[in-house]
Amino acid sequence: MGTHASPPHAPGDDELFADGGANGRLMAAFDWSTTPVGPVGEWPAGLRHAVRTVLVSRFPMILAWGPRYTQFYNDAYATLIGTKHPAAIGEDLRVTLAEGWAALQGPVEHAMATREASWIPQLLLLLERAGYREETYFTVSHAPAYGDDGRVAGMHAVCTEVTRQVLAERRQGLLHDVASSSGGLADETATVTAMTAALAGGALDVPFAAVYLAGPDGLRRAAVVGCTAESLPGTAAGPGGLLPPAVAALGVHGGPFGDPVTEAVVLPLDGADGEHLGALVLGVNPNRALDGEYRSFHELLAGQFTAAVRNARAYAEERARAEALAELDRAKTAFFANVSHELRTPLTLLLGPLSDTLAAAGTALPDDVRGSLTLALRNGQRLQRLVNDLLEFVSIEAGRASAVRVETDVPALTAELAGVLRAAAERAGLRLSVDCPPLDRPAYVDPRMWEKIVLNLVANAVKYTFVGGIDVSLRADGDSLVLTVADTGVGIPRAELPLLFERFHRGSGTAARSREGTGLGLALARELVTLHGGEVTATSEPGVGSTFTVRVPFGEPDAPAGGPAVPSPSARGGVVTPWDDAVDAAGSRPAAAGTGASVLVVDDNADMRAYLTRLLSPLFTVWTATNGQEALAAVAAARPDVVLTDVMMPALDGFGLLRALRVDPALRDVPVVMLTARAGQEAAVEGFDAGVDDYLAKPFESAELVARLRAVLERAAGRAAGAAASARPGTPPPPAPVAPDPDAAPPAPPHPRQPSSAPPAVPARAVVRRHWRLPSAASSVPVLRRRLRTLFAEAGVDGDRAYDLVLAVCEAATNAIEHAQDPAEPVVDVHVEVAGGLVEVAVRDHGRWRERVPSMDRGRGSMLMSAVGEVTATPGPSGTTVVIRSGGPPLPTDGALR
């Protein structure tokens, strides 16, 4: 390089640094005479042009001139070298970047020697620009710088720092690897161990790591990577005890240059709901500052571990729940199996004597006795069939059932089984077509299982078909038998089809001949078909019909045939179709002498209708209906004195029938008595709140049913007489109803219904009597309050006085509920009589009195009751009666409660 003056076209001294910004001003003030390039005035034109080009560029650029690599750089480059600026101005590049010169020397010298520019993306450089040995990355291009004589006089470098991009990509990849490592692992320890192992692939950012999981005794070490597990505590009470006083004592080296790790962070693993799951310990790269981006990376890692632990624990909890449910299901299966086995013994002792008696002396028995025994036998066989189905289903679930295939004339057996239901179908006005031609090869099935498959499908078709017919066909299709049962019934909604063969599933809102059934029929049919190695499918269109298709292989024999297969005794039509009215003694029966009352029996079970008809016809005129809609039509044709109805029925159930009667002004006072299989106080309260006159749970005693019907009829007659008397001014109140025949079974206390709408007030001289029997529970008090308000409004009691009476009576009822010990009956009886301005209420429990203790005393009961009127309490061995009397002397009463 020369020292001659620059040619006229080179930048002058006054303009050389003018456009160089802050660095240009620093360089203009710099004493260049102390450097190998000498004073500015002596610089050659090539150097002047090169310096000015570097200074005016906004891209980071550096010029190293001469054999001593004297450096010139612009403002953009100054920010890259940090604290090395401005001391690097005029300094030897090899000295300024001494820590990184090993990486730079080769590309720089190559560019100057060969005059070929280099391009190095993401070049790793060790810089000490921020007070520590820093890991940095640059994309760099080195090119030769030419002197005035055309020879290489230096080096131009253009560079950009890409450290943030490199670190972001690297950390993102590590996050992905960690997240992927937890897939498919359920145990939380195994999950965090796999995730921690994945951190080994990111040692530059995580030199070492440890995961601690929270337990009852604090934190326990679950996984470690990058250091020995023993160098970290096995347990700790909290995050503060997870690191030694000096992290360097762990002896871990990290970063791209292998420097000692002296920093680590501890991050809590906390769920969104505040649940403490554990802690994550992460070593810090010694060649990177713990800045905001590094902390965000740590937080993302902690979030991944938190989510994984939460998922693992949720999975474990779900698995525990599933195991508990499976255990419960196994216990339920065992219970059903035990109960089914236990039921078989009494069933055998019931069915055996009944069958023997009918076989030995059936023709000699009176007709009514033979009918009762036949009814009992048929329903015993039905119960036996249900028990057998349940036991078989339990055996299938337990994996103990298998099909024993024998050579069977499947077409003949199928036709005979379908024929069992032909009479039921014809009585329902349906056509039953059976097309089962002989097969050209032997078929092997389990006859008893095949019987249940055919009967369940055909009986189901009869149950849900009202118009048209049912087609049963059997054909060979290759190596399979194909049974098809098609009907023109109500069809199955699309949403119900996937659930059709689920156990206990029963379609809601679908019209049927009966609501009877366990929901096991189709599920059992599918299981039995599966045991034969086949499948059953269903297609349906609402309003058009359904088709069930069973496909089973011809099979191979499991045992030798024992003779022609015939339907079992439990395949009889009355057993399979309990709603069939073949045994229903429909129509009226002569009433007993002197009895003009008529009873409408409503039940979808044919045997129950026949039984009730036979039971009640000596005393009443009995009509029957199979559901609520038929009952409404019968009531419209001829009004009965009382309706005796089941609750669960097709078309219109018992509650629907009750509501229809109560909203009809001409029929709202027809007494209604409900029979139901739903037992319990809640069911009774629901019935009484709906306005039923009496409610009887199945099974019931015949004498109790007769007594309750008599009580309801007498109460209805008393209401009618009172209404007639109130219509004639000056007529004295009617006498109390005559008690039932003492020789008959004692009736249960009557249960009046609650009117659906408030009737007009009763004249002052009329006597209004009500009796309610309520469950001995706090939930009965609101029911009693509503009924009292309605009654006092009906009787014309003054509003303020009625309010006081309601408070007093409800307080007496609360006392009866709270203080009756060991009640003979868990009920409270409330008897109310109102005559003009006189009101008398008796509240009775059925237990021994429990003395009040201070903690139970609300301090207002006696005051409330005595403020209303005269109060008397009569305790007794079978219960206590509290009488509240307001407005005068005792009223005439039958003394039933007092």
TIKOLSE-622945 format. One record per residue (C-alpha): x, y, z. Coordinates in steps of 0.25 Angstrom, whole numbers, padded with zeros to 4 digits, always signed. Example, Ala and Ser with C-alpha at 12.3 -4.5 7.8 and 13.67 -1.06 7.14 Angstrom:
2
+0049-0018+0031
+0055-0004+0029
***
This chain:
898
+0000+0000+0000
+0006+0014-0004
+0006+0027+0003
+0004+0036-0009
-0007+0047-0009
-0021+0043-0014
-0025+0046-0028
-0035+0058-0030
-0047+0048-0031
-0045+0042-0017
-0053+0047-0005
-0046+0059+0001
-0043+0059+0016
-0055+0068+0019
-0065+0059+0012
-0059+0045+0015
-0066+0043+0029
-0077+0053+0027
-0088+0043+0024
-0083+0033+0034
-0093+0036+0045
-0088+0034+0059
-0077+0025+0055
-0072+0034+0044
-0071+0046+0055
-0063+0036+0064
-0054+0032+0052
-0052+0047+0048
-0047+0050+0062
-0038+0038+0063
-0023+0040+0062
-0020+0031+0050
-0005+0034+0050
-0004+0024+0061
-0009+0013+0053
-0002+0005+0041
-0010+0013+0031
-0004+0026+0035
-0011+0040+0035
-0024+0042+0027
-0017+0052+0018
-0008+0041+0013
-0018+0030+0010
-0019+0025-0004
-0032+0026-0012
-0035+0012-0011
-0035+0012+0004
-0043+0025+0004
-0054+0019-0006
-0055+0007+0003
-0056+0014+0016
-0067+0023+0011
-0074+0011+0005
-0074+0004+0019
-0079+0017+0026
-0091+0021+0018
-0096+0006+0018
-0108+0003+0027
-0104-0012+0027
-0093-0016+0037
-0080-0015+0029
-0065-0016+0033
-0053-0013+0026
-0039-0019+0030
-0028-0012+0022
-0014-0016+0021
-0006-0027+0026
-0009-0022+0041
-0024-0024+0038
-0027-0009+0042
-0042-0009+0044
-0052+0002+0039
-0067-0001+0042
-0080+0006+0042
-0091+0009+0052
-0099-0004+0049
-0086-0012+0052
-0083-0005+0064
-0096-0010+0071
-0092-0025+0068
-0078-0024+0075
-0085-0018+0088
-0075-0013+0098
-0063-0015+0089
-0067-0002+0082
-0062+0009+0080
-0048+0003+0085
-0048-0006+0072
-0047+0006+0063
-0033+0006+0056
-0030-0007+0064
-0025-0020+0058
-0037-0029+0055
-0029-0041+0060
-0028-0035+0073
-0042-0029+0074
-0048-0043+0071
-0037-0051+0077
-0047-0061+0083
-0054-0063+0070
-0042-0062+0060
-0041-0077+0059
-0054-0078+0052
-0052-0065+0044
-0037-0067+0040
-0040-0077+0029
-0051-0070+0021
-0044-0057+0022
-0030-0062+0017
-0037-0070+0006
-0045-0058+0001
-0032-0049+0001
-0023-0060-0005
-0033-0065-0016
-0041-0053-0018
-0054-0061-0016
-0064-0056-0007
-0069-0066+0004
-0084-0068+0009
-0085-0074+0022
-0099-0075+0028
-0101-0077+0043
-0086-0076+0046
-0084-0079+0061
-0075-0069+0068
-0071-0067+0082
-0071-0053+0086
-0068-0046+0099
-0076-0034+0096
-0085-0034+0108
-0076-0038+0119
-0077-0053+0117
-0073-0063+0107
-0085-0062+0098
-0091-0072+0088
-0094-0064+0075
-0098-0067+0061
-0095-0059+0048
-0098-0060+0034
-0085-0054+0028
-0079-0051+0014
-0064-0048+0012
-0059-0041+0000
-0045-0035-0005
-0043-0020-0004
-0034-0015-0015
-0023-0004-0015
-0020+0007-0025
-0011-0003-0032
-0022-0013-0034
-0016-0023-0024
-0023-0028-0011
-0021-0019+0000
-0031-0023+0010
-0044-0030+0013
-0059-0025+0012
-0068-0033+0021
-0083-0032+0021
-0091-0039+0033
-0104-0040+0040
-0106-0046+0054
-0116-0058+0054
-0114-0063+0068
-0129-0060+0072
-0134-0068+0060
-0124-0080+0062
-0127-0081+0077
-0142-0080+0074
-0142-0091+0064
-0134-0100+0073
-0142-0098+0085
-0155-0100+0077
-0149-0113+0072
-0146-0117+0086
-0160-0114+0091
-0166-0122+0080
-0157-0134+0084
-0161-0133+0098
-0176-0132+0095
-0175-0144+0085
-0168-0153+0096
-0180-0153+0105
-0190-0159+0095
-0196-0172+0099
-0191-0172+0113
-0201-0172+0124
-0193-0173+0137
-0188-0159+0142
-0174-0164+0146
-0172-0171+0133
-0177-0159+0125
-0168-0149+0132
-0156-0159+0131
-0158-0160+0116
-0159-0145+0114
-0147-0143+0123
-0139-0152+0114
-0143-0144+0102
-0137-0132+0108
-0123-0139+0106
-0124-0135+0091
-0124-0120+0095
-0112-0120+0104
-0108-0106+0098
-0121-0100+0104
-0123-0110+0116
-0109-0115+0121
-0116-0123+0132
-0131-0124+0137
-0138-0131+0148
-0153-0133+0150
-0160-0134+0164
-0174-0139+0166
-0182-0134+0178
-0187-0145+0187
-0193-0146+0201
-0179-0144+0208
-0174-0132+0198
-0166-0133+0186
-0160-0146+0181
-0149-0147+0170
-0155-0154+0158
-0145-0152+0147
-0131-0146+0144
-0123-0144+0132
-0109-0137+0130
-0104-0140+0144
-0104-0151+0153
-0117-0153+0161
-0109-0154+0174
-0104-0140+0173
-0118-0135+0174
-0127-0137+0186
-0137-0149+0186
-0148-0142+0193
-0150-0128+0198
-0161-0120+0205
-0162-0109+0195
-0155-0104+0183
-0145-0096+0191
-0138-0109+0195
-0136-0115+0181
-0122-0108+0177
-0109-0108+0185
-0103-0095+0189
-0094-0094+0177
-0099-0100+0164
-0084-0101+0160
-0082-0111+0170
-0091-0121+0161
-0079-0121+0152
-0087-0120+0139
-0082-0113+0127
-0090-0108+0116
-0092-0098+0104
-0084-0100+0091
-0071-0097+0097
-0072-0106+0109
-0072-0096+0120
-0076-0099+0134
-0091-0098+0137
-0093-0088+0149
-0107-0084+0148
-0120-0092+0149
-0135-0089+0150
-0146-0096+0158
-0160-0095+0152
-0173-0099+0159
-0182-0109+0152
-0196-0103+0156
-0209-0106+0150
-0219-0096+0145
-0227-0099+0158
-0216-0096+0167
-0212-0111+0169
-0198-0113+0172
-0192-0124+0163
-0177-0123+0165
-0165-0115+0161
-0156-0114+0149
-0141-0112+0151
-0133-0106+0138
-0119-0103+0136
-0115-0090+0129
-0106-0090+0117
-0093-0083+0122
-0092-0076+0108
-0105-0069+0108
-0111-0059+0117
-0124-0062+0124
-0132-0052+0117
-0147-0051+0114
-0147-0061+0102
-0139-0071+0110
-0149-0070+0122
-0161-0071+0112
-0154-0084+0107
-0153-0089+0121
-0168-0086+0124
-0172-0093+0111
-0164-0106+0116
-0171-0105+0130
-0184-0103+0123
-0182-0116+0115
-0178-0124+0128
-0190-0118+0135
-0200-0122+0124
-0193-0136+0123
-0194-0139+0138
-0209-0133+0139
-0212-0142+0127
-0205-0154+0133
-0213-0152+0146
-0226-0150+0139
-0223-0163+0132
-0220-0170+0144
-0232-0165+0151
-0241-0169+0139
-0234-0182+0139
-0237-0184+0154
-0251-0180+0151
-0252-0190+0140
-0246-0201+0149
-0256-0197+0160
-0267-0198+0150
-0262-0211+0144
-0261-0216+0158
-0275-0211+0161
-0280-0217+0148
-0274-0230+0152
-0280-0229+0166
-0293-0226+0159
-0292-0238+0150
-0289-0247+0162
-0300-0241+0169
-0310-0244+0158
-0304-0258+0156
-0306-0261+0171
-0320-0255+0171
-0324-0262+0158
-0319-0275+0164
-0326-0272+0177
-0339-0269+0170
-0339-0282+0163
-0341-0290+0175
-0354-0283+0180
-0359-0283+0165
-0357-0298+0164
-0365-0300+0177
-0376-0291+0172
-0377-0296+0157
-0375-0310+0161
-0387-0311+0170
-0396-0302+0161
-0393-0311+0149
-0395-0324+0157
-0408-0319+0162
-0413-0315+0149
-0409-0328+0142
-0414-0337+0153
-0427-0330+0157
-0429-0319+0147
-0442-0324+0141
-0448-0326+0155
-0445-0312+0160
-0455-0301+0160
-0454-0292+0148
-0449-0280+0157
-0439-0288+0164
-0434-0294+0151
-0433-0280+0145
-0425-0275+0157
-0415-0286+0157
-0414-0285+0142
-0411-0270+0143
-0401-0272+0154
-0394-0283+0146
-0393-0274+0134
-0387-0262+0141
-0378-0272+0149
-0373-0277+0135
-0372-0262+0131
-0363-0259+0143
-0355-0272+0140
-0353-0267+0126
-0348-0253+0131
-0339-0260+0141
-0333-0269+0131
-0331-0258+0121
-0324-0250+0132
-0315-0262+0137
-0311-0264+0122
-0308-0250+0120
-0299-0250+0132
-0292-0263+0128
-0289-0257+0114
-0283-0244+0121
-0275-0253+0130
-0270-0261+0118
-0276-0274+0123
-0286-0276+0112
-0284-0283+0099
-0293-0289+0089
-0294-0304+0088
-0298-0306+0074
-0305-0319+0070
-0311-0323+0057
-0325-0316+0056
-0336-0315+0047
-0335-0300+0047
-0346-0297+0037
-0356-0306+0045
-0352-0300+0058
-0353-0286+0053
-0367-0288+0047
-0372-0294+0060
-0366-0283+0069
-0372-0272+0060
-0385-0280+0061
-0386-0279+0076
-0388-0264+0074
-0398-0266+0062
-0410-0265+0071
-0405-0253+0078
-0403-0246+0064
-0416-0250+0059
-0423-0245+0072
-0416-0232+0069
-0421-0231+0055
-0408-0234+0049
-0403-0243+0038
-0392-0253+0041
-0385-0259+0029
-0375-0270+0031
-0366-0275+0020
-0356-0285+0024
-0353-0295+0013
-0345-0307+0016
-0330-0305+0014
-0321-0314+0005
-0310-0316+0016
-0310-0319+0031
-0310-0307+0040
-0304-0307+0054
-0309-0297+0065
-0312-0297+0079
-0327-0300+0080
-0330-0292+0093
-0322-0280+0088
-0328-0280+0074
-0342-0280+0081
-0339-0268+0089
-0333-0261+0077
-0346-0264+0069
-0356-0261+0080
-0350-0248+0084
-0350-0243+0069
-0364-0247+0066
-0370-0243+0079
-0363-0229+0078
-0369-0228+0064
-0383-0231+0069
-0381-0221+0081
-0378-0210+0072
-0387-0213+0060
-0401-0208+0059
-0405-0209+0045
-0401-0218+0034
-0393-0231+0037
-0380-0238+0040
-0371-0246+0031
-0362-0257+0036
-0353-0264+0026
-0341-0273+0026
-0331-0275+0015
-0318-0281+0012
-0307-0271+0007
-0294-0277+0003
-0289-0283+0016
-0299-0275+0025
-0313-0276+0030
-0320-0263+0028
-0333-0261+0037
-0341-0248+0034
-0352-0242+0042
-0359-0231+0035
-0371-0223+0040
-0379-0211+0036
-0379-0205+0050
-0376-0191+0056
-0361-0192+0052
-0349-0187+0060
-0344-0173+0060
-0330-0171+0053
-0324-0166+0066
-0328-0179+0073
-0322-0189+0063
-0308-0189+0069
-0314-0192+0083
-0324-0202+0078
-0316-0214+0083
-0310-0208+0096
-0314-0215+0109
-0326-0208+0117
-0328-0198+0105
-0343-0195+0103
-0347-0186+0093
-0354-0173+0098
-0367-0168+0092
-0369-0179+0083
-0383-0185+0082
-0384-0199+0087
-0395-0209+0091
-0388-0209+0105
-0378-0202+0113
-0374-0216+0119
-0360-0221+0117
-0346-0221+0123
-0339-0215+0111
-0331-0228+0110
-0338-0235+0098
-0330-0229+0087
-0317-0229+0094
-0318-0243+0098
-0322-0247+0083
-0309-0240+0079
-0301-0247+0089
-0307-0261+0085
-0304-0258+0071
-0290-0254+0074
-0288-0267+0081
-0292-0274+0068
-0281-0266+0061
-0291-0258+0054
-0297-0244+0054
-0310-0237+0055
-0314-0224+0048
-0326-0215+0047
-0331-0205+0037
-0343-0196+0040
-0351-0184+0035
-0361-0178+0045
-0375-0180+0040
-0372-0190+0030
-0366-0202+0038
-0353-0209+0042
-0345-0221+0037
-0336-0229+0046
-0326-0239+0039
-0319-0250+0046
-0307-0256+0039
-0300-0269+0045
-0291-0279+0039
-0297-0293+0037
-0286-0297+0047
-0280-0310+0052
-0286-0320+0062
-0282-0318+0077
-0290-0330+0082
-0299-0341+0076
-0313-0338+0074
-0323-0343+0084
-0335-0342+0076
-0344-0332+0069
-0344-0318+0075
-0357-0313+0080
-0361-0300+0087
-0359-0300+0102
-0370-0298+0112
-0366-0284+0114
-0368-0281+0099
-0383-0280+0101
-0390-0268+0095
-0395-0263+0109
-0381-0263+0115
-0375-0256+0103
-0386-0246+0100
-0392-0242+0114
-0400-0231+0108
-0408-0241+0099
-0422-0240+0103
-0425-0255+0100
-0427-0257+0115
-0434-0244+0118
-0448-0245+0123
-0452-0232+0116
-0465-0226+0118
-0475-0224+0129
-0477-0234+0140
-0490-0235+0148
-0489-0227+0161
-0491-0233+0175
-0505-0231+0181
-0508-0217+0185
-0495-0212+0179
-0497-0202+0168
-0483-0196+0167
-0475-0198+0155
-0459-0199+0153
-0451-0196+0141
-0439-0205+0141
-0427-0199+0132
-0415-0208+0131
-0407-0212+0119
-0404-0226+0125
-0414-0236+0121
-0413-0245+0133
-0414-0233+0142
-0427-0228+0136
-0432-0243+0137
-0428-0244+0151
-0434-0230+0155
-0447-0233+0148
-0448-0247+0155
-0445-0240+0168
-0454-0228+0167
-0466-0234+0159
-0473-0240+0171
-0473-0226+0178
-0474-0217+0166
-0477-0215+0151
-0464-0216+0145
-0459-0210+0131
-0445-0211+0125
-0436-0203+0116
-0422-0206+0112
-0417-0192+0113
-0421-0178+0116
-0426-0174+0102
-0436-0186+0103
-0440-0182+0117
-0443-0168+0112
-0452-0174+0101
-0459-0183+0111
-0461-0172+0121
-0467-0163+0111
-0477-0175+0107
-0481-0178+0121
-0476-0171+0134
-0470-0181+0144
-0471-0178+0159
-0456-0180+0161
-0444-0182+0151
-0433-0192+0155
-0421-0190+0147
-0407-0195+0145
-0396-0184+0144
-0387-0189+0133
-0395-0192+0120
-0393-0189+0105
-0400-0178+0097
-0405-0171+0110
-0400-0174+0124
-0407-0173+0137
-0402-0159+0140
-0407-0154+0126
-0420-0161+0128
-0421-0154+0142
-0418-0140+0136
-0428-0142+0125
-0439-0146+0135
-0436-0134+0144
-0437-0124+0133
-0450-0128+0128
-0461-0121+0136
-0471-0133+0134
-0461-0143+0139
-0451-0136+0149
-0458-0142+0161
-0457-0156+0156
-0449-0163+0167
-0435-0169+0162
-0427-0180+0169
-0413-0183+0164
-0406-0196+0164
-0391-0196+0161
-0379-0204+0162
-0371-0191+0166
-0370-0192+0182
-0366-0182+0191
-0370-0169+0198
-0366-0161+0186
-0374-0168+0177
-0386-0167+0186
-0384-0152+0188
-0383-0150+0173
-0397-0157+0171
-0404-0149+0182
-0398-0136+0176
-0404-0140+0163
-0418-0141+0169
-0420-0156+0171
-0430-0161+0181
-0421-0173+0186
-0408-0179+0182
-0405-0194+0184
-0391-0201+0181
-0390-0214+0175
-0390-0225+0180
-0403-0223+0188
-0413-0231+0197
-0426-0233+0190
-0433-0229+0203
-0426-0216+0204
-0429-0212+0190
-0444-0215+0192
-0444-0207+0205
-0437-0195+0198
-0447-0195+0187
-0459-0195+0197
-0452-0184+0204
-0451-0176+0192
-0465-0178+0187
-0471-0174+0201
-0462-0162+0201
-0467-0158+0187
-0482-0161+0192
-0480-0152+0204
-0474-0141+0195
-0486-0142+0186
-0496-0142+0198
-0489-0130+0203
-0490-0122+0190
-0505-0126+0189
-0508-0121+0203
-0500-0108+0201
-0509-0105+0189
-0521-0105+0198
-0521-0094+0208
-0526-0098+0222
-0522-0112+0220
-0513-0117+0232
-0500-0123+0229
-0500-0138+0224
-0495-0148+0234
-0482-0154+0234
-0480-0166+0224
-0483-0179+0230
-0471-0187+0233
-0468-0200+0224
-0472-0214+0229
-0465-0217+0241
-0463-0232+0236
-0456-0227+0224
-0441-0223+0224
-0439-0210+0230
-0437-0199+0220
-0425-0190+0220
-0427-0176+0223
-0433-0169+0211
-0425-0159+0202
-0433-0148+0196
-0428-0143+0183
-0424-0128+0181
-0433-0121+0171
-0426-0116+0159
-0433-0103+0160
-0439-0096+0172
-0454-0099+0173
-0464-0088+0178
-0465-0085+0193
-0474-0095+0201
-0486-0089+0208
-0483-0086+0223
-0492-0097+0228
-0486-0108+0219
-0476-0118+0226
-0463-0119+0219
-0455-0131+0223
-0441-0135+0218
-0431-0146+0222
-0417-0147+0217
-0406-0157+0219
-0392-0152+0216
-0378-0158+0217
-0371-0155+0230
-0361-0146+0224
-0358-0131+0223
-0362-0131+0208
-0376-0133+0212
-0378-0120+0219
-0378-0111+0207
-0389-0121+0201
-0397-0120+0213
-0396-0105+0213
-0401-0104+0199
-0413-0114+0202
-0417-0106+0214
-0417-0093+0207
-0426-0099+0196
-0435-0105+0206
-0437-0092+0214
-0440-0084+0202
-0450-0095+0197
-0457-0094+0211
-0457-0079+0211
-0448-0077+0223
-0443-0063+0225
-0430-0060+0219
-0422-0056+0232
-0428-0067+0240
-0425-0077+0229
-0410-0072+0229
-0409-0074+0244
-0416-0088+0243
-0406-0092+0232
-0394-0088+0241
-0399-0095+0253
-0403-0108+0246
-0390-0108+0239
-0382-0106+0252
-0390-0118+0258
-0387-0127+0246
-0372-0123+0247
-0372-0127+0262
-0379-0140+0258
-0368-0143+0247
-0356-0139+0257
-0361-0145+0270
-0367-0159+0266
-0357-0170+0269
-0358-0184+0263
-0371-0181+0256
-0380-0193+0253
-0383-0186+0240
-0374-0175+0234
-0385-0166+0231
-0393-0154+0238
-0408-0153+0237
-0415-0140+0236
-0430-0139+0238
-0437-0126+0235
-0452-0122+0238
-0458-0108+0235
-0472-0105+0238
-0476-0090+0237
-0466-0082+0246
-0461-0095+0253
-0448-0101+0249
-0442-0114+0255
-0429-0120+0251
-0423-0133+0256
-0409-0137+0253
-0404-0151+0257
-0391-0158+0256
-0389-0173+0258
-0377-0174+0268
-0372-0172+0282
-0370-0157+0286
-0356-0152+0287
-0354-0141+0297
-0349-0128+0291
-0335-0124+0296
-0330-0110+0296
-0322-0111+0283
-0335-0115+0276
-0344-0104+0282
-0348-0093+0272
-0356-0087+0283
-0368-0083+0275
-0376-0096+0272
-0385-0096+0284
-0387-0081+0283
-0391-0082+0269
-0401-0093+0271
-0407-0087+0284
-0409-0073+0278
-0418-0079+0267
-0428-0086+0277
-0429-0098+0287
-0418-0108+0286
-0418-0122+0292
-0408-0133+0291
-0411-0148+0294
-0399-0157+0294
-0401-0172+0293
-0393-0185+0291
-0395-0185+0276
-0394-0170+0273
-0397-0155+0278
-0409-0147+0273
-0409-0132+0274
-0422-0125+0272
-0423-0110+0268
-0437-0105+0270
-0441-0091+0266
-0455-0084+0266
-0463-0092+0276
-0466-0105+0282
-0462-0119+0277
-0468-0122+0263
-0476-0135+0260
-0466-0146+0256
-0465-0161+0255
-0453-0160+0265
-0444-0167+0255
-0432-0159+0260
-0435-0154+0273
***
